Amino acid sequence: MAVTRIDYSQQIPNNVNLSDNRRLLKALESWQPKFMRWWNELGPLGFQGDDVYLRTAITTDIKRDSAWGYVKLPDYRWGVFLLDPDPNRTISHGEFKGQRVWQEVPGEFRNPLRRLIVVQGDTEPASVEQQRHLGHTCPSIYDLRNLFQVNVEEGRHLWAMVYLLDAYFGRDGRDEAEALLDRHSGDSDKPRILGAFNEPTPDWLSFFMFTFFTDRDGKYQLASLAESAFDPLSRTVQFMLREEAHHMFIGTTGIARVVQRTCDLIRQHGVDGRDVRRFGGIELELLQKYINLHYSVSLDLFGSELSSNAATYFSSGLKGRFLETKRSDDHQLVNATYQVPRLEGGLVEMVEATALNAMNECLRDDYIVDCQRGLSSWNKIIARAGLDAELRLPHRGFNRQVGVFAGARLDPGGELLDERAWSARLDEWLPTEEDREYVGSLMTQVTEPGKMANWIAPPATGINGKPVEFEYVRFEPRG
């Protein structure tokens, strides 16, 4: 795949030759000040004048070629970046498999494609809004910088979706682009489209869980769109995936550092279980509750186990499966089956369903395997500390609000309970108000370079070869 440099000489940095399309350029230039107003009003609160050590893409290969330096958040150069087109690319799946990919939107797929782009686009500013207060309780300046890197990249992912709407969907697309800034996370009148993006992110433990579990859902949704027969969408999200990897890294290593610190406190003070709270740590049982919550909420984001819409998306080529081209079947699945869970007579059983209708469950299965890798890495930390404990993913039916398990009362082990038994034990499995208050009490801001809050261990390494104690954010004078 070719690597293209980003043109930063333009008002809107891009690698799609915006200057050659006056109509599109005018539409995006009209949207740009509205985006900046949104950023200043609902982006990170209280840090807009500080210099932050950030990564900025300068080519489409950000792993090997990025610019690093101090940038004030409002001065970050957001723009439109796509991977270069593959002139030999063909549709990888569905009824049009083997045909040339589309460079324009087919009329019959206009509405579903627009909806897919809008839903994806709506999640990007939502997470920035959810996280806007976190800087005031950052556990270190290293973590503060990482928060801001996530925020600016989510902002650029919003730009990516707005570009597609403006470039390929005419007036309807422009209206949808405007609406992406009109809806706000948690707004009672104009909430975000997906429920998980209307929930608050009140503390850094929740932030690490969000970037591990919810951003990982985003990885799988983007990966399915990367297989789209609509080539501009595929190329756009392929670039987004390169940035999304860093967000999940923050979640994986953030939780690992919490686990490490908890293990250190247990060994240092000779305590176990809940007693670690006496020394300002987060006990493993409480970590398990947060895992239970964020994992179950993220499982709901994949939708129902059986979905005719998902079948249509696959058959028409709009979305594929995770790593579609690496699978060994016929990529059309007309007569194929797939096992999905069913709740029948108080028992959870696996049944055969048409593979096309089970696309959501197929994606969810891949996600679950990926999540388990993270838990396995955290459990190795616990094992190295010599502790007899283990973090686990709860049963996929636990605490679900979407699909066959919606409203069902399954415990984390998958046993079906009646309402009374569920209510009696719920505080064992999900964070209580007392738990949240305790976690909140730990959230004190630490901004001296190299220092860490008591509840989290330092990272193994710094960023871009810099030491952990590097001054990742330079604060303007307060007062």
C-alpha positions as CSV (number, residue, x, y, z in Angstrom):
1,M,0.0,0.0,0.0
2,A,1.4,3.4,-0.9
3,V,2.1,6.0,1.7
4,T,0.9,9.6,1.1
5,R,2.0,12.7,2.8
6,I,-0.6,15.0,4.4
7,D,-0.9,18.5,2.9
8,Y,-0.7,20.9,5.9
9,S,-0.5,24.0,3.8
10,Q,-4.3,24.1,3.4
11,Q,-6.8,25.5,5.9
12,I,-8.0,21.9,6.3
13,P,-5.1,19.5,6.2
14,N,-5.9,16.6,3.8
15,N,-4.6,14.0,1.4
16,V,-7.7,14.0,-0.8
17,N,-7.0,17.0,-3.0
18,L,-9.7,19.2,-1.4
19,S,-8.5,22.2,-3.3
20,D,-9.7,20.6,-6.5
21,N,-13.3,20.3,-5.3
22,R,-14.6,23.8,-4.5
23,R,-18.0,22.7,-3.5
24,L,-16.7,20.2,-1.0
25,L,-14.1,22.6,0.3
26,K,-16.6,25.3,0.8
27,A,-18.9,22.9,2.8
28,L,-16.1,21.8,5.1
29,E,-14.8,25.3,5.6
30,S,-18.3,26.3,6.6
31,W,-18.4,23.4,9.1
32,Q,-14.9,24.0,10.5
33,P,-15.8,27.1,12.8
34,K,-18.8,25.1,14.1
35,F,-16.5,22.3,15.0
36,M,-14.1,24.7,16.8
37,R,-17.0,26.2,18.7
38,W,-18.0,22.7,19.8
39,W,-14.4,21.9,20.8
40,N,-14.0,25.0,22.9
41,E,-17.4,24.6,24.6
42,L,-17.5,20.8,25.1
43,G,-13.9,19.6,24.6
44,P,-11.4,19.3,27.5
45,L,-12.3,21.7,30.2
46,G,-9.7,24.1,31.5
47,F,-6.6,23.1,29.4
48,Q,-7.1,24.8,26.1
49,G,-4.2,27.2,26.6
50,D,-1.7,24.6,27.7
51,D,1.1,23.1,25.5
52,V,0.6,19.3,25.1
53,Y,3.1,16.9,23.6
54,L,1.0,15.3,20.9
55,R,1.4,13.1,17.8
56,T,0.2,14.5,14.5
57,A,-0.1,12.4,11.4
58,I,2.1,13.6,8.5
59,T,1.7,10.5,6.3
60,T,-0.8,7.7,6.2
61,D,1.7,5.4,8.0
62,I,1.5,6.9,11.5
63,K,3.4,4.1,13.2
64,R,6.6,4.9,11.3
65,D,6.1,8.5,10.3
66,S,4.4,11.1,12.7
67,A,5.3,14.5,13.9
68,W,5.7,15.0,17.6
69,G,5.7,18.3,19.5
70,Y,3.9,20.7,21.8
71,V,0.6,21.9,20.5
72,K,-2.2,23.9,22.2
73,L,-5.3,21.8,21.9
74,P,-7.4,24.3,19.8
75,D,-4.4,24.7,17.4
76,Y,-4.3,20.9,16.7
77,R,-4.5,20.5,12.9
78,W,-7.6,18.4,12.3
79,G,-8.3,17.3,8.8
80,V,-9.3,14.6,6.3
81,F,-6.9,11.6,5.9
82,L,-7.6,8.4,3.9
83,L,-5.4,5.5,3.0
84,D,-4.5,5.5,-0.7
85,P,-6.8,3.7,-3.0
86,D,-5.9,0.2,-4.2
87,P,-6.6,0.2,-8.0
88,N,-7.0,-3.6,-7.9
89,R,-9.3,-3.8,-4.9
90,T,-12.5,-5.8,-5.4
91,I,-15.5,-6.4,-3.2
92,S,-14.6,-9.1,-0.7
93,H,-18.0,-10.5,0.3
94,G,-21.7,-10.6,-0.3
95,E,-23.6,-10.9,-3.6
96,F,-21.3,-8.5,-5.4
97,K,-18.1,-10.4,-4.4
98,G,-15.4,-10.1,-6.9
99,Q,-16.7,-6.9,-8.6
100,R,-14.8,-3.6,-8.5
101,V,-15.4,-1.6,-5.3
102,W,-17.6,1.5,-5.6
103,Q,-16.2,5.0,-5.8
104,E,-19.7,6.5,-5.6
105,V,-22.7,5.6,-3.5
106,P,-25.1,3.3,-5.3
107,G,-28.6,4.8,-5.1
108,E,-30.2,1.7,-3.6
109,F,-27.7,1.7,-0.7
110,R,-27.7,5.5,-0.1
111,N,-29.9,5.5,3.1
112,P,-28.3,2.5,4.9
113,L,-24.8,3.7,4.1
114,R,-25.5,7.2,5.4
115,R,-27.0,5.7,8.6
116,L,-23.9,3.6,9.2
117,I,-21.6,6.7,8.8
118,V,-23.8,8.8,11.0
119,V,-23.9,6.3,13.9
120,Q,-20.1,5.9,13.7
121,G,-19.6,9.6,13.5
122,D,-21.9,10.3,16.5
123,T,-19.7,8.2,18.8
124,E,-16.6,10.3,18.1
125,P,-17.6,13.6,19.7
126,A,-19.6,11.8,22.3
127,S,-16.6,10.3,23.9
128,V,-14.8,13.7,24.0
129,E,-17.9,15.1,25.8
130,Q,-17.9,12.2,28.2
131,Q,-14.3,12.8,29.1
132,R,-14.1,16.6,29.2
133,H,-13.8,16.9,33.0
134,L,-11.2,14.1,33.5
135,G,-8.1,16.4,33.2
136,H,-8.9,17.8,36.7
137,T,-8.3,14.5,38.3
138,C,-5.5,13.0,36.2
139,P,-3.3,10.5,38.1
140,S,-0.2,11.8,36.3
141,I,0.9,14.2,33.6
142,Y,1.7,11.2,31.4
143,D,-1.9,10.1,31.7
144,L,-3.2,13.7,31.1
145,R,-1.3,13.8,27.8
146,N,-2.7,10.5,26.7
147,L,-6.2,11.7,27.5
148,F,-5.7,14.7,25.2
149,Q,-4.2,12.5,22.4
150,V,-7.4,10.4,22.5
151,N,-9.5,13.5,22.5
152,V,-7.9,15.1,19.5
153,E,-7.9,11.9,17.5
154,E,-11.6,11.3,18.3
155,G,-12.1,14.8,16.9
156,R,-10.3,13.9,13.8
157,H,-12.4,10.8,13.4
158,L,-15.4,13.0,13.5
159,W,-13.9,15.0,10.6
160,A,-13.5,11.7,8.7
161,M,-17.2,11.0,8.9
162,V,-18.2,14.5,8.1
163,Y,-16.0,14.4,5.0
164,L,-17.9,11.3,3.8
165,L,-21.3,12.9,4.5
166,D,-20.4,16.1,2.7
167,A,-18.6,14.5,-0.2
168,Y,-21.0,11.8,-1.1
169,F,-24.5,12.5,0.3
170,G,-25.4,16.0,-0.9
171,R,-27.7,18.2,1.2
172,D,-28.8,15.2,3.4
173,G,-25.2,14.6,4.2
174,R,-24.6,18.3,5.1
175,D,-27.6,18.2,7.4
176,E,-26.4,15.1,9.1
177,A,-22.9,16.7,9.6
178,E,-24.6,19.6,11.3
179,A,-26.6,17.3,13.6
180,L,-23.4,15.6,14.7
181,L,-22.6,18.8,16.6
182,D,-26.2,19.4,17.7
183,R,-26.5,16.2,19.7
184,H,-24.6,16.0,23.0
185,S,-23.7,13.2,25.4
186,G,-26.3,12.9,28.1
187,D,-28.5,15.7,26.7
188,S,-32.1,15.1,27.7
189,D,-33.4,16.7,24.5
190,K,-30.8,15.8,21.9
191,P,-28.8,12.8,23.3
192,R,-26.2,10.8,21.4
193,I,-27.6,7.9,19.3
194,L,-26.1,5.0,21.3
195,G,-27.0,4.7,24.9
196,A,-23.4,3.9,26.1
197,F,-22.3,7.3,24.8
198,N,-24.8,9.1,27.0
199,E,-23.3,7.7,30.2
200,P,-20.9,9.8,32.2
201,T,-17.2,8.9,32.5
202,P,-16.7,10.2,36.1
203,D,-13.3,8.9,37.0
204,W,-10.1,7.5,35.5
205,L,-10.9,3.9,36.3
206,S,-14.0,4.3,34.2
207,F,-11.9,6.0,31.5
208,F,-9.4,3.1,31.3
209,M,-12.4,0.6,31.2
210,F,-13.9,2.7,28.4
211,T,-10.8,2.8,26.3
212,F,-10.3,-1.0,26.8
213,F,-13.8,-2.2,26.3
214,T,-15.8,0.5,24.4
215,D,-13.0,1.6,22.2
216,R,-12.4,-2.1,21.4
217,D,-16.0,-2.3,20.3
218,G,-15.1,0.6,18.0
219,K,-12.2,-1.4,16.7
220,Y,-14.5,-4.2,15.5
221,Q,-17.1,-1.9,14.1
222,L,-14.5,0.0,12.2
223,A,-12.9,-3.2,11.0
224,S,-16.2,-4.4,9.6
225,L,-16.6,-1.0,7.8
226,A,-13.0,-1.4,6.5
227,E,-14.4,-4.3,4.4
228,S,-17.1,-2.1,2.8
229,A,-17.6,-2.2,-0.9
230,F,-17.9,1.6,-0.7
231,D,-14.2,2.3,-1.1
232,P,-14.0,5.9,0.4
233,L,-15.5,4.6,3.6
234,S,-13.1,1.6,3.7
235,R,-10.1,3.8,3.2
236,T,-11.3,6.3,5.8
237,V,-11.8,3.8,8.6
238,Q,-8.6,2.0,7.8
239,F,-6.7,5.1,8.7
240,M,-8.9,5.6,11.8
241,L,-8.0,2.1,13.0
242,R,-4.3,3.0,13.0
243,E,-5.1,5.7,15.6
244,E,-7.7,3.6,17.5
245,A,-4.9,1.1,18.4
246,H,-3.4,3.7,20.7
247,H,-6.7,4.3,22.5
248,M,-7.0,0.6,23.4
249,F,-3.3,0.6,24.4
250,I,-4.2,3.3,27.0
251,G,-7.0,1.1,28.4
252,T,-5.0,-2.1,28.4
253,T,-1.9,-0.6,30.1
254,G,-4.0,1.7,32.4
255,I,-5.8,-1.2,33.9
256,A,-2.6,-3.2,34.1
257,R,-1.0,-0.4,36.1
258,V,-4.0,-0.4,38.5
259,V,-3.7,-4.1,39.0
260,Q,0.1,-3.8,39.5
261,R,-0.3,-1.1,42.2
262,T,-3.0,-3.1,44.0
263,C,-0.7,-6.2,44.0
264,D,2.2,-4.0,45.3
265,L,0.1,-2.6,48.1
266,I,-1.2,-6.1,49.1
267,R,2.4,-7.4,49.3
268,Q,3.8,-4.3,50.9
269,H,1.3,-4.2,53.8
270,G,0.5,-7.9,54.1
271,V,-3.2,-7.4,53.5
272,D,-5.7,-9.0,51.2
273,G,-9.1,-8.3,49.8
274,R,-10.9,-5.2,50.8
275,D,-8.2,-4.2,53.3
276,V,-6.2,-2.7,50.5
277,R,-8.6,0.3,50.7
278,R,-6.9,1.3,53.9
279,F,-3.8,2.1,51.9
280,G,-5.6,3.9,49.0
281,G,-5.7,1.0,46.6
282,I,-8.4,-0.4,44.4
283,E,-9.1,-4.0,45.4
284,L,-9.3,-6.6,42.8
285,E,-13.0,-7.3,43.6
286,L,-13.8,-3.7,42.8
287,L,-11.9,-4.0,39.5
288,Q,-14.0,-7.0,38.7
289,K,-17.2,-5.1,39.3
290,Y,-16.0,-2.4,36.8
291,I,-15.1,-5.0,34.3
292,N,-18.5,-6.6,34.7
293,L,-20.2,-3.3,34.0
294,H,-18.2,-2.0,31.1
295,Y,-17.9,-5.3,29.4
296,S,-21.7,-5.9,29.5
297,V,-22.5,-2.4,28.3
298,S,-20.0,-2.8,25.4
299,L,-21.5,-6.2,24.4
300,D,-24.8,-4.4,23.9
301,L,-23.2,-2.1,21.3
302,F,-23.0,-5.0,18.8
303,G,-26.8,-5.3,18.7
304,S,-29.1,-8.3,18.7
305,E,-27.8,-11.8,18.1
306,L,-30.0,-12.1,15.0
307,S,-30.5,-9.1,12.7
308,S,-32.0,-8.9,9.2
309,N,-30.3,-5.4,8.9
310,A,-26.9,-7.0,9.6
311,A,-27.6,-9.7,7.0
312,T,-28.5,-7.0,4.5
313,Y,-25.3,-5.0,5.2
314,F,-23.2,-8.1,4.6
315,S,-25.0,-9.3,1.5
316,S,-25.0,-5.9,-0.1
317,G,-21.3,-5.4,0.7
318,L,-21.8,-2.4,3.1
319,K,-20.1,-4.2,6.0
320,G,-18.0,-7.3,6.3
321,R,-16.7,-9.4,9.2
322,F,-13.6,-8.8,11.1
323,L,-10.6,-9.7,8.8
324,E,-13.0,-10.8,6.1
325,T,-10.4,-11.5,3.5
326,K,-8.5,-13.8,5.8
327,R,-11.4,-16.2,6.3
328,S,-11.5,-19.4,4.5
329,D,-15.2,-19.7,3.6
330,D,-17.0,-18.5,0.4
331,H,-17.6,-15.0,1.8
332,Q,-21.2,-15.1,0.7
333,L,-22.7,-17.5,3.3
334,V,-26.0,-18.0,1.5
335,N,-26.4,-21.5,3.0
336,A,-24.1,-21.2,5.9
337,T,-25.1,-21.5,9.6
338,Y,-23.6,-20.0,12.8
339,Q,-24.2,-20.8,16.4
340,V,-26.0,-18.2,18.5
341,P,-27.2,-18.3,22.1
342,R,-30.8,-18.8,23.0
343,L,-32.6,-18.5,26.4
344,E,-35.2,-21.2,26.6
345,G,-37.0,-22.6,29.6
346,G,-34.5,-21.1,32.0
347,L,-31.5,-22.5,30.2
348,V,-28.9,-20.9,27.9
349,E,-28.3,-23.1,24.9
350,M,-26.5,-22.7,21.6
351,V,-28.6,-23.1,18.4
352,E,-27.9,-23.0,14.7
353,A,-29.0,-19.9,12.8
354,T,-28.4,-18.6,9.4
355,A,-24.9,-17.1,9.3
356,L,-26.1,-14.0,7.5
357,N,-28.6,-13.1,10.3
358,A,-25.9,-13.8,12.9
359,M,-23.4,-11.2,11.7
360,N,-23.6,-9.2,14.9
361,E,-22.9,-12.3,17.0
362,C,-20.0,-13.3,14.8
363,L,-18.4,-9.9,15.4
364,R,-19.2,-10.1,19.1
365,D,-17.5,-13.5,19.4
366,D,-14.3,-12.1,17.9
367,Y,-14.5,-9.2,20.3
368,I,-14.9,-11.5,23.3
369,V,-11.8,-13.4,22.3
370,D,-9.9,-10.1,22.1
371,C,-11.1,-8.9,25.5
372,Q,-9.9,-12.2,27.1
373,R,-6.4,-11.5,25.9
374,G,-6.4,-8.3,28.0
375,L,-7.7,-10.1,31.1
376,S,-5.1,-12.9,30.6
377,S,-2.3,-10.2,30.6
378,W,-3.7,-8.7,33.8
379,N,-3.9,-12.1,35.5
380,K,-0.3,-12.7,34.7
381,I,0.5,-9.6,36.9
382,I,-1.5,-11.1,39.7
383,A,0.1,-14.5,39.3
384,R,3.6,-12.9,39.4
385,A,2.7,-11.3,42.7
386,G,1.9,-14.7,44.1
387,L,-1.8,-13.9,44.8
388,D,-4.6,-16.4,44.5
389,A,-7.0,-14.3,42.5
390,E,-8.2,-14.0,38.9
391,L,-10.1,-11.4,36.9
392,R,-12.8,-12.9,34.6
393,L,-15.1,-11.8,31.9
394,P,-18.7,-12.4,33.0
395,H,-21.1,-14.5,31.0
396,R,-22.2,-12.8,27.8
397,G,-25.8,-12.8,29.2
398,F,-24.9,-10.9,32.3
399,N,-26.5,-7.4,32.7
400,R,-27.5,-7.2,29.1
401,Q,-30.2,-4.8,27.8
402,V,-30.1,-5.8,24.1
403,G,-30.8,-9.1,22.3
404,V,-31.9,-12.4,23.7
405,F,-30.5,-11.6,27.2
406,A,-32.2,-8.2,27.5
407,G,-33.6,-8.0,31.0
408,A,-32.7,-11.6,31.8
409,R,-31.2,-12.1,35.3
410,L,-28.1,-14.1,34.7
411,D,-25.3,-14.0,37.3
412,P,-21.7,-13.6,36.0
413,G,-21.3,-17.4,35.8
414,G,-24.3,-17.6,33.5
415,E,-26.9,-19.0,36.0
416,L,-30.4,-17.7,35.5
417,L,-31.8,-16.1,38.7
418,D,-35.2,-14.9,39.8
419,E,-35.7,-11.2,40.4
420,R,-35.3,-11.6,44.2
421,A,-32.1,-13.5,44.0
422,W,-30.7,-11.0,41.4
423,S,-31.5,-8.0,43.5
424,A,-30.1,-9.6,46.6
425,R,-26.7,-10.1,45.0
426,L,-26.4,-7.3,42.5
427,D,-24.1,-5.3,44.8
428,E,-21.6,-8.2,44.6
429,W,-21.3,-7.9,40.9
430,L,-21.7,-4.2,39.8
431,P,-20.3,-1.0,41.4
432,T,-22.4,0.4,44.2
433,E,-22.8,4.0,45.0
434,E,-20.3,3.5,47.9
435,D,-17.9,1.9,45.4
436,R,-18.2,4.9,43.0
437,E,-17.7,7.3,45.9
438,Y,-14.6,5.5,47.0
439,V,-13.1,5.5,43.5
440,G,-14.0,9.2,43.2
441,S,-12.2,9.9,46.5
442,L,-9.0,8.6,45.0
443,M,-9.2,11.0,42.0
444,T,-6.8,13.7,43.0
445,Q,-4.9,15.6,40.3
446,V,-1.2,14.9,40.1
447,T,0.7,17.0,37.6
448,E,4.3,17.0,38.8
449,P,6.4,15.2,36.0
450,G,7.2,11.7,37.0
451,K,4.8,11.5,40.0
452,M,1.8,9.2,40.1
453,A,-1.4,9.0,42.1
454,N,-1.2,6.4,44.9
455,W,-3.8,4.1,43.3
456,I,-1.9,3.4,40.0
457,A,1.6,2.2,39.2
458,P,3.9,4.2,36.8
459,P,4.0,3.1,33.1
460,A,6.8,0.8,32.0
461,T,8.1,3.4,29.4
462,G,7.3,6.9,28.4
463,I,6.0,8.2,25.1
464,N,8.0,8.4,21.8
465,G,11.2,7.5,23.6
466,K,10.8,10.2,26.2
467,P,11.3,9.2,29.9
468,V,8.2,8.7,32.2
469,E,9.2,11.9,34.0
470,F,9.1,14.0,30.8
471,E,7.1,17.2,31.0
472,Y,4.3,16.0,28.7
473,V,2.1,19.0,29.4
474,R,3.4,22.5,29.9
475,F,0.8,24.5,31.8
476,E,0.2,28.2,31.2
477,P,0.3,30.3,34.4
478,R,-2.9,29.8,36.4
479,G,-4.5,32.5,38.4
